[in-house]
Amino acid sequence: MLSNMACSLIVHKRITTTVAKAKTLRKYVEPLITKSKTDSTHSRRMVFSNLKSKDAVTELFREVAPKVATREGGYTRIIKLGTRQGDAAEMCMIELVDFNEIMLEESKSKTRRSRRGGKKKSSETAEAKTSTAKEEKKEEKKEDPSAIEPKQELAAQEAAREAKEKEVRAQELASEEKAIEAKEKIPAKDPKSDGTAPKTDGSKG
């Protein structure tokens, strides 16, 4: 059974089976793929003794071996597909890694974009930070004492104005307090003090 599954995997590059069978097939196929890297009569005979199919052996040595030459193991990939109706067995798809062209193209495009974008962004941010720091230092150095003196004069003028306003307010408060005290000291007018008593009996003057 494993030899038939290995032959169909080599010929079709991917097959659908259960997870348990796929894991055992991986252990059976990957050593054969490693042997196919050395194209010799001995290795061909060893692979043929396991596969027992001339078509699978020729496919393995002609097409699969050149693509797998730079890879040091991990030639297959298992992708789970869910459960099967009837017995609820876990199904999966086992495939040769180097023959899935769609995923290879996506991985290449992603790595290129991330590397280029990351380098550009990092370099641009670093350059912007250095330029801003240099500009700030230049501005600090360019500040002349002639520009600082008017600022000090304005601050002194404002302080003098505030002091004058405080003095004026204090004077106003003092004058108000004096007026209140003067009003309190003045006694109320008594009618007897004028020397004219109020008329009670109706007689004239």
C-alpha positions as CSV (number, residue, x, y, z in Angstrom):
1,M,0.0,0.0,0.0
2,L,2.8,2.5,0.9
3,S,4.6,1.7,-2.4
4,N,1.4,2.5,-4.4
5,M,0.8,5.7,-2.5
6,A,4.4,6.7,-2.9
7,C,4.2,6.1,-6.7
8,S,1.0,8.2,-7.0
9,L,2.6,11.0,-4.9
10,I,5.7,11.1,-7.1
11,V,3.7,11.0,-10.4
12,H,0.8,13.4,-9.4
13,K,2.8,15.5,-6.9
14,R,-0.1,15.5,-4.4
15,I,-2.7,13.0,-3.1
16,T,-5.6,13.1,-0.6
17,T,-5.6,10.6,2.2
18,T,-6.0,10.3,6.0
19,V,-3.7,11.9,8.4
20,A,-2.4,8.6,9.8
21,K,-1.5,7.3,6.3
22,A,0.1,10.6,5.3
23,K,2.4,10.6,8.3
24,T,3.5,7.0,7.6
25,L,3.9,7.8,3.9
26,R,6.1,10.7,4.7
27,K,8.5,8.5,6.6
28,Y,8.5,6.0,3.7
29,V,8.9,8.5,0.8
30,E,11.5,11.0,2.1
31,P,14.4,8.6,2.3
32,L,13.7,7.5,-1.3
33,I,13.8,11.2,-2.4
34,T,17.1,11.6,-0.6
35,K,18.5,8.6,-2.4
36,S,17.4,10.0,-5.8
37,K,19.7,13.0,-5.4
38,T,22.6,10.7,-6.4
39,D,21.8,9.5,-9.8
40,S,23.6,6.1,-9.9
41,T,22.7,2.5,-10.8
42,H,22.8,1.5,-7.1
43,S,20.5,4.2,-6.0
44,R,18.0,3.5,-8.8
45,R,17.9,-0.2,-7.9
46,M,17.3,0.6,-4.2
47,V,14.5,3.0,-5.1
48,F,13.0,0.5,-7.6
49,S,13.0,-2.3,-4.9
50,N,10.7,-0.1,-2.8
51,L,8.5,1.5,-5.5
52,K,8.3,-1.4,-8.0
53,S,7.3,1.0,-10.8
54,K,9.5,2.1,-13.7
55,D,7.5,5.2,-14.4
56,A,7.6,6.4,-10.8
57,V,11.4,5.8,-10.7
58,T,12.1,7.7,-13.9
59,E,9.8,10.6,-12.7
60,L,11.6,10.7,-9.4
61,F,15.1,10.9,-10.9
62,R,14.3,13.2,-13.9
63,E,11.9,15.8,-12.4
64,V,11.8,15.5,-8.7
65,A,15.5,15.1,-7.9
66,P,16.7,18.3,-9.7
67,K,14.2,20.5,-7.8
68,V,15.0,18.9,-4.5
69,A,18.8,19.0,-4.9
70,T,19.2,22.1,-2.7
71,R,16.8,21.1,0.0
72,E,18.1,19.1,3.1
73,G,14.9,17.3,4.1
74,G,11.3,18.2,4.5
75,Y,10.3,17.3,1.0
76,T,6.6,16.9,1.7
77,R,3.8,19.0,3.3
78,I,0.7,17.8,5.0
79,I,-2.4,20.1,4.8
80,K,-5.4,19.1,6.9
81,L,-8.8,19.2,5.1
82,G,-11.2,18.3,7.9
83,T,-13.2,15.1,8.7
84,R,-14.6,12.6,6.2
85,Q,-18.3,11.8,6.2
86,G,-19.2,8.4,7.3
87,D,-16.4,7.5,9.7
88,A,-15.3,11.0,10.7
89,A,-11.7,10.3,9.8
90,E,-9.3,13.2,9.6
91,M,-8.5,13.9,6.0
92,C,-5.5,15.7,4.6
93,M,-3.6,16.4,1.4
94,I,0.1,15.4,1.2
95,E,2.2,17.1,-1.5
96,L,5.7,17.7,-2.6
97,V,6.8,21.2,-1.3
98,D,8.8,22.3,-4.4
99,F,6.0,21.6,-6.8
100,N,3.3,23.9,-5.4
101,E,4.0,26.9,-7.6
102,I,1.3,29.1,-6.2
103,M,2.6,29.1,-2.7
104,L,6.2,29.5,-3.9
105,E,5.3,32.7,-5.8
106,E,3.4,34.1,-2.9
107,S,6.2,33.5,-0.5
108,K,8.7,35.1,-2.8
109,S,6.6,38.2,-3.4
110,K,6.0,38.6,0.4
111,T,9.6,38.3,1.3
112,R,10.7,40.8,-1.4
113,R,8.1,43.4,-0.4
114,S,8.8,43.1,3.3
115,R,12.5,43.4,2.9
116,R,12.5,46.3,0.5
117,G,9.8,48.2,2.4
118,G,11.4,47.6,5.8
119,K,14.8,48.8,4.6
120,K,13.4,51.9,3.0
121,K,11.2,52.8,5.9
122,S,14.0,52.3,8.4
123,S,16.5,54.3,6.4
124,E,14.1,57.1,5.8
125,T,13.1,57.4,9.4
126,A,16.7,57.4,10.5
127,E,17.6,60.1,8.0
128,A,14.7,62.2,9.1
129,K,15.6,61.9,12.7
130,T,19.3,62.9,12.1
131,S,18.2,65.8,9.9
132,T,15.8,67.2,12.5
133,A,18.4,66.8,15.3
134,K,21.0,68.7,13.2
135,E,18.6,71.5,12.4
136,E,17.7,71.9,16.1
137,K,21.4,72.1,17.0
138,K,22.0,74.7,14.3
139,E,19.1,76.8,15.5
140,E,20.4,76.7,19.1
141,K,23.8,77.8,17.9
142,K,22.4,80.6,15.7
143,E,20.6,82.3,18.6
144,D,22.4,85.7,19.1
145,P,22.5,87.8,22.3
146,S,21.0,90.6,20.3
147,A,17.9,88.5,19.9
148,I,17.8,87.6,23.5
149,E,18.1,91.2,24.8
150,P,14.7,92.4,23.5
151,K,13.1,89.4,25.2
152,Q,14.6,90.4,28.5
153,E,13.5,94.0,28.1
154,L,9.9,92.9,27.4
155,A,10.0,90.8,30.5
156,A,11.3,93.7,32.6
157,Q,8.6,96.0,31.2
158,E,5.8,93.5,32.0
159,A,7.1,93.1,35.5
160,A,7.2,96.9,36.0
161,R,3.6,97.2,34.7
162,E,2.4,94.5,37.1
163,A,4.1,96.3,40.0
164,K,2.5,99.6,39.1
165,E,-0.9,98.0,38.8
166,K,-0.5,96.4,42.3
167,E,0.5,99.8,43.8
168,V,-2.6,101.5,42.2
169,R,-4.9,98.8,43.5
170,A,-3.3,99.1,47.0
171,Q,-3.9,102.9,46.9
172,E,-7.5,102.5,45.8
173,L,-8.2,100.0,48.6
174,A,-6.6,102.3,51.1
175,S,-8.7,105.3,50.0
176,E,-11.8,103.2,50.1
177,E,-11.0,102.1,53.6
178,K,-10.4,105.7,54.7
179,A,-13.7,106.8,53.3
180,I,-15.6,104.0,55.1
181,E,-13.9,104.9,58.4
182,A,-14.8,108.6,57.9
183,K,-18.4,107.8,57.3
184,E,-18.5,105.7,60.5
185,K,-17.0,108.5,62.6
186,I,-19.6,111.1,61.6
187,P,-22.5,111.0,64.2
188,A,-26.2,111.3,63.1
189,K,-27.8,114.8,63.4
190,D,-29.9,115.4,66.5
191,P,-32.9,117.8,66.0
192,K,-32.4,119.3,69.5
193,S,-28.9,120.4,68.5
194,D,-30.4,123.0,66.1
195,G,-32.0,124.9,69.0
196,T,-35.5,124.6,67.5
197,A,-37.7,122.3,69.4
198,P,-40.5,120.6,67.6
199,K,-43.8,122.4,67.8
200,T,-46.3,120.6,69.9
201,D,-49.1,123.1,70.9
202,G,-49.7,124.9,67.6
203,S,-48.4,128.3,68.7
204,K,-46.2,130.3,66.3
205,G,-42.6,130.8,66.8
